[in-house]
């Protein structure tokens, strides 16, 4: 074969190779000169946990929008805008792992917010650990997360085993003291951790647990299960799950005329009273934040100011998951400023961001104080968080326990 013919054959490949090299070089230069923070968000916008995933998206999105309205995150006198890349984990831990890798490898994010739900977080966290990218979840609460001792993941909210006990304590403080309880729980890490805390606290308070039932996380029909619970006639009904479980199950309990002396779910989301109204009267659950708390800090100002801003944008007041998600963004922002880190974050900067988060002690944000534990127990969980028990009364949430936080008394027996 002549040299000319050989050249004609290989020339197209040489051109393609040269073109790819130019594109790659251009992309690398553009990334190295990036003047904004690229934030990855893992959440579930489809599947059985989509309702909670959208709750979280509202929280993260509002933080980014308000920061950008203010000109960006100011580091050493220069402001850097925030760009959020949302990825759908589809309520699947395996999908969460894939999404985490895509955000890190393809999207080249600086840090990660999310995911919604503990089981999805447990799917994503090992990948985040592998690539060493700082990650704060504004929602996941399962004890299994801190028990895995992930170095690169942080929990803004209190572990759910601790939080789920609040409603039990509030019920146990009433007179006549309840003697029996029945517990149902979804079969996922978050719900099981909550149910475990409920059971331990109920037994600690002298209640006999008449039933402990686990249902599949994708359950949508609760008639047979609630009928089974009703037949046990417990003084206290304890329900650990996600908003979609609580709403479906409480509707059935109302329809079946199931009237225990007290009803407590793990956490009381805003969707409960917004959708069920007075049908949810008497239900208790914990919150880690309300607009009435005397908190104030950067970005949003006071807790009440944040609530008003959220309502202006979304048309309703936020619950603690939405507030916690926005709070996670504020924590990252504070850590970046404290460490003097500018975008993009390379491996060395990400390491410094992680170290800063481990040592951070933020006394003032609209969400309260933030201090991540670096001891074996509750590893990388926030110990600055307060827990308050709410009860739905006349279709609205009222703080009822502990005594120093109350806006009203527990209605007992439940309506």
N, C-alpha and C positions, 0 to 999 in steps of 0.2 A: 504493500500500500504506500502510495506517495505521501510525502510530508504534507502537501496541500490538502489531500483528502482526509488525512488524519486530523489536521487542524480544523477542517470543517465539521468533523464529527464531535470533537471535544470542545469546540468554541462555545456552543450553547451552554454546556455544563459549567465552563469557566465563568461565563456571564452570570448565570444563576447563582453560582457560589459567591461571586463578587457582590452581587445584589443583596444576598442574604447577609453577608458580612457588613455591608453598609447599613442595612436596616438594624442589625444587632448593635452595631457601634452607636448608631443614632439613639436607639432605645436606652442603651446603658448611659449615654451622656445625659439624656433627658431625665432619667431616674436620679442620677447623681446630682443634678442641678435642681431637683424638685424643691419648690418653696412652699409646700403645704404638707400637713400630716395626713397620711392615708390610714384610715381606721377600718379594720375588718369587723363585721358583725355577723355572728352565727346565731340564727334563730329558726323557729319553725313556723313557716307561713302556710304550710299545708300539713295534712295528717291530723292525728287525734289531738295534738297539742297546739293547733294553729291559733286558737283563741288567746292562749297565754303568750304565744310568739308575737302576736300583733300588739298585745299590751306592752311587751318589752320594746318592740320597734318604736312605739310612740315615745317612750322614755328616752331612748338613745337618740332618736331623730330630733327631739326638741332640744336636747343639749347641743348637738351639732349646729342646729339652726340658730340658736341664740348666740353661741360662740361666734359664728360667722357674722351675725348681725353686729356684734361688738368689734368686728375687725379681725378676729382670730385669736389664737393662743399667743400671748405675749411672752417671748423668751429673750432675755437680755436686750430689751428695748425694741425688738422687732416682732411684728405680729404675723402669725402663720395660720392660714385658713385650715379648716378641717373638711376632708372628703370621706364620707362613709360609703363602704361597699357592703351591701347586704347580701347574704347568701342563705338559701333555704336548706335547712337540715331535714325537712320533711318529717319531723318527729321521730327520726331514726338515728340511733347512735352510730351505726356504720356509715350512714350518709354524712353525719356530722364530722367524722374523721376525714372523709373525702373533701368536704367543704373547707375544713380547716387547712388541709394541705394546699388546696387551690388558692385560698386567700394568701397563704405564706409564700408559696413557690411562684404562682402565676401573677397574682395581684401585688405581691411584694408590700404587704401592709406593714406598718410600723408597730402596731399592737392590736390586740383583739378584745372586743366586748361581746359578752354573751357566754353561752347560749341560754335559751329558756329551757327549764327543766333539768333536773340533776342527771337523769339517765342520758340525755343528749350531751350534757357537759362531760360526763364520764367517757363518752365516745370520742369527743374532740380533744380532751385534755392530754392524752398520751402523744398525739401528733404535735400539739403545741409544745409539749415537753421535748420532743425529739428535735424540733427546730429552734427551741429556745427563744420563744416570743412571749413577752409579757401579756398576761390575760387576766382581766377582771370580769367576773360574772355578776351582773346586777340582779340576778334572780335565783339561781340555783342554791339550794340550802342543805342538801343531804349530807349527813355525817360521813358518808362513804367517800366524799371528795377529800376532806382533810385527812381522813384515815389513809388515803393513798399517798399522802405527803408529796403532792406535786410542787415542784420548786417554782414553776412559772405561772401558776394559777392562784388567784386570790378571790375570796368570797366576801362581798360587801355585806351580805345579810347574815343574820345569826343562824347557826345550824338548826335544821328543822326539828331535831329531836328535842332541843331546848325550847323552841318556840311553840311546838304543838302542845306542851304541857299547860299553857296559859289558860285555855278554856276549862280544862279539868280542874285547875286550882280555883278558878272563879266559881265553878259549880260546887266544889267541895266546901267552899266557905259559906254556903247558904244554909238556912235552917227551914225544915229539918234536913239534916245532912243526907245526901243521896247514898244509897247502899249498894246499888248494882249499876253495871254499865254494859253496853254492847258496842263493838267497834267493827267498822268496815273500812277497807282500804284498797286503793288501786295497787296493782302489782308493778310498781316501778320504784326506783331508788328513793326519790323524794317522798312519795306517799308512805312507803314502808318505814322509813326513818321516822316520819311523823307519827305513824300508828304505834311504833315501838315506844316512843316517848309518851304517848297518850296512855298506853297500857301500863307502863311502869309507874306513871304518876297516879293513875286511878287506883292501882293496887297499893301504892304508898299511902294514899289517902283512905284506905280501908274499904274500897269498893270491890265487889266481886264481879269479875268480867264473865258475863254469861255467854257471850259469843264474840269470836274474833274471826272475821271472814275476809278473804282476799279475792278481789274480782279483777278480771283482765283490764288493762289500761284503756283498751278501745271500747269498753262497755258503754252503751248508750241507753239501755233499757234496764230500769231498776225495780220494776214491780215485784218480781219474785224475791229479790234480795231484801227489799224493805218489808215485805210481808213476813219474811223469815225473822227479821229483827223485831218487828212489832209483836210477833208471837211470844218473844222472850220477855216482853213488858219491862224493859230496863228503866231505871230512874234517869239515866244519862245515855244519850245516843251520841257517839263519837265517830266522825266521818273524816278520813284523811284521803285527799285526792287533789284534783285540779279543778278550775272553775267550771268546766263543762260537766264534770261528775257531780259537783255540789249542786249546780242548778237543776240538773235532771233528777237527781236523787231527792232533793228537797221538795220539788214539785210533786213527786210521787208520794212522799211522806204526807204532804198536805192533803192530797187527793184521797189517801187511804185513812185519813183521820188518826195518824200516828202522833200521839201527844205525850212524849216523855217529859219529865220535869225539867230537863235541860237538854239542849242540843248544842254541840260544839263541833266546828270544823277546824282544820288546822289553821288556815289563814283566811281572813275575810276580805276577799277582793271586791272592788267597786262594782263589778258586774253582778254580784249577788243581789245587792239592794237596788241597783238600777233596773235589773230585769225582773226580779221577783217582787220588789216593793214590800208591801205588808205581808205577803205570803212567806217572807223570810223572817217575820217578827219572832224574836226570842233566840234566834241563832247567834251563837258567840264564836269568835275566832280572833286570832292575834293580828296585830299590825305592828310594823316597826317604824311607822311614820304617820303623822297626820298634819294637816295644814295648821292646826292650832298649837303645834309644838314651838317653843321659843328659840328656834334655830335661825341662824343667819350666816351668810358667807358669800364668796365670790360667785359670779355668773348670774345667779337668780335672785340674790338678796335673801329675803326672809322666806320661811316655809310657806307663809300665806301668799307671798308674791309669786312664788313658783306655782302654787295651786291656781292662782288667777291667770297666769300666763298660759298654763296648760289648758285651762277652761276656755280661754279666748281662742286657742288654736283648735282644740278637739271637741269643744262643746259640752264637756262634763269635767268634774273634778277628778284628780288622779288618785289612784290607790298607792300602796307602798311599793308595789313592783314597778310601776311607772316612775315613781320618785326615785327608787333605788337604782334603776337603770340610768336615769339622768345623773344621779349621784356618782355612779361609777365613772362616767365621763369627766365629772368635776375632779375626781380623785386622780385620774390619769393626767389631767391638765395641770393640777397642782404639782404632781411629781415631776412632770416635764419642766415646769418653771423652776422648781427647787433644784433640779439637777442641771439646769442650763442646757437642755438637749434640743437641738434643732433638726428638722427633717432633711433628708431621710435618715432613719435610724439603722445603722449597721450593727453588726454583732456586738461590738464594744459598747455602743450607746444603749442597746437593748439590755445588756448586762447591768449597766449603770442604772437604767430605769427600774429593773427588777430590785436591785439593792436599795434604791431609794424608796420603793414601795414597802419593802420589809422594815425599813426604819421610820417610815412616815408616822407622824402623830398629828393629825389635823383636828384641831379643837372646834373649828367653826366652818360648817357648810350648811346649806339649807336643809340637808338630810341628817345633820347631827355630826358627831365626832367620828373619826375613823382612825383605827389603830390595829394593824394586822398582827396577829399572834405569830411568833417565830419559835414557839415551843411545841413539843410533840402533840400535846392535846389541843385540838381545834387549830391545827396548823394553817396559817395564812387566812384565818377567818377574822372578821372584824369584831373586836370585843367592845367597841365603843357604842354599839347599838342598844337601844332601849326596846323593851317589849311591852305592848299595851293590849289588853283584851277589849274588843269592841262587841257590842250586842246590837242587833238590828231592833229598833223600837219605832213603831209607826212608820216603817219603811225607810228609816234613816239610821246610820251608825252612831252609836253613843259609847264613849270610853267609860268602862265600868270597873276596871280592875287593872293594876293594884290601886289602893286607896289614894295614893298621892297623885294619880293621873286622872281620876274620875271626873266625868261630866254628869253622871247620874248613877242611880243604883241598878243592880242586876234585877231584871224582872224574873221572879222565880216563885212558883213554878212557871215554866215558859207558857206563853199564850197558846 
